[in-house]
Amino acid sequence: MQARAALASVLAVALILSGCARPARTIAVAGTPPPTSAPPPTPTPSPRPATKPPKPPLRPLPAKLPAGLGRNTGVRPVALTFDDGPSPTWTPKVLDQLKAAKVTATFCVVGREAQRHPELIRRIVREGHQLCNHSWRHDLDLARRPVAEIRSDLARTTKAIQTAAPGTKVPFYRQPGGRWTPEVLGVAKELGMRPLHWSVDPQDWDKPTAATIGKRIHAATRPGGIVLLHDGGGNRAATLAACPSVIADLKKRFGITRLH
């Protein structure tokens, strides 16, 4: 009996020890989902830059030039006009030649150049020449743009001229490239300016020789003509070289007058 009791005690101890040696098991609570990793945060979209509204389309140019453009002095003498200045390189030299010949001209000035060189605007006025608005930056398509844009451009240019030479009148407007529309005519009239075109264009902007410029002007000029020349917008050496003979020829044949 004692031997059996001892054997039973040994077996009980062995069973207890073998149960403790097993790894502990985690008992899941019923109804609890298994743990999962948190999803990454959704990135905030970057704001898109504001897009500018599309510019309105340019209106088409009329098939022919509108009526009412100034192309004649109304008297026998002709008028000289100089575009695209004032230029610190060329305008003073043109003014010197006009002064030497004792004639006056009309200077169709670009607004931003007037703003850059106000002393030349003052000299033009001081020496008895006429001034003409030729747009702010010589925009060839200005007359095709919205009326409000045309008005702003012309008003800005006149303001620059009159800031340079207070009290100066600007009675004329000349459309860059002669690309007129009824809309730009209306705005110019509204701002107190008459449209100034030309009847003689030797195309000195294309840089022909001085002799060619002189021949073209001599052949094309008629009584009361308005001659288009340039004192700005590029190298005007040929125009300057042509001026003495051109002025002498026109004075002899017709006389030269100041536009009013």
Sequence and secondary structure as in RCSB ss.txt:
>XXXX:A:sequence
MQARAALASVLAVALILSGCARPARTIAVAGTPPPTSAPPPTPTPSPRPATKPPKPPLRPLPAKLPAGLGRNTGV
RPVALTFDDGPSPTWTPKVLDQLKAAKVTATFCVVGREAQRHPELIRRIVREGHQLCNHSWRHDLDLARRPVAEI
RSDLARTTKAIQTAAPGTKVPFYRQPGGRWTPEVLGVAKELGMRPLHWSVDPQDWDKPTAATIGKRIHAATRPGG
IVLLHDGGGNRAATLAACPSVIADLKKRFGITRLH
>XXXX:A:secstr
 HHHHHHHHHHHHHHHHHHHHS       TT                               SS  TT B   SS
SSBEEEEES   TTTHHHHHHHHHHHT   EEEE HHHHHH HHHHHHHHHTT EEEE  SS  TTGGGS HHHH
HHHHHHHHHHHHHHSTT    EE  GGG   HHHHHHHHHTT EEB  SB   GGG   HHHHHHHHHHH  TT 
EEEEESSSS  HHHHHHHHHHHHHHHHHT B    
